[in-house]
């Protein structure tokens, strides 16, 4: 065999990248120490003179034969063109395989055209790529899940608005007409018809109660004030109806997108409900600030101590609601110092 000292500088012995030189018949003329280590041999002498193809991959990882005529690494000696591959599997001395990326470049040798190979174990690179793909896939799934949850919530809010309108414009108006009819009928009857007037008085009272209950139901489904006047007015209405004295502080000069206002409103409503039920508070403060994003906070002066794990409580629903709109919910509840529920929701254009 021809010496190759004039082909490659001695410095290649110190590089970490595998360097091989093979002759025109595919026999190994040179390997640096990195090549010896990559394949699990003890010295270069164990490799020099061997067939590169038979050493690296005489068969595929599944055990089927890999003919040299099909090996893309050998083509550079024939074509005189550089080549590269990322999908090869090389065989170690112990018979195990590893994924490899390789480069080949033709080189003129005294006995004909040879090839210089460089390759490396791609196991780590493939693992990193797999992890990156899984990360990207998880991110895509999370984004799709949030988008689906947002669409569901938007659909629910749309149904809420429509149901509230239907209750107000349909059933409520019919009950009002019924109430008017009952009162007119009552006025037409003489006072002597005590049995009839008693029944009408009771029916009138029942109709009035039904109207009141229907209004409360419509308000709970989707308050008309939220549709007509916006988030701040709706929050003030909640404060007026709250069993605990509640103050609303607002810095929200413009109307926001309906889905954002609706989302924030029900966050405030749920947080107020929780405060009334559990906080033993004497006062609640609601703050609404819109500056790029919408920030709403419900803070009470109650007993605090809300556990970090809120599974099974209404707070879990708040977290899901805010997360669906790419928002963040923070609960601060030190024992004895009240509870603050703060949600920041991006304002979608």
Secondary structure, DSSP 8 states (H G I E B T S, - for coil): ----TTTS-GGGGG-SSEEEEE-TTSBEEEE-HHHHHHTT-S-GGGTTTSBHHHHHHSB-TTS-B--GGG-GGGHHHHH---EEEEEEEEE-TTS-EEEEEEEEEEEEETTEEEEEEEEEE-HHHHHHHHHHHHHHHHHHHHHHHHHHHHHHHHHHHHHHHHHHHHIIIIIHHHHHHHHHHHHHHHHHS-TT-HHHHHHHHHHHHHHHHHHHHHHHHHHHHH-HHHHHT-HHHHHHHHHHH-SS-EEEEEE--S---HHHHHHHHHHHHHHHHHIIIII--S-EEEEEEESSEEEEEEEE-S-----S--TTSHHHHHHHHHHHTT-EEEEE--TTS--EEEEEEE---
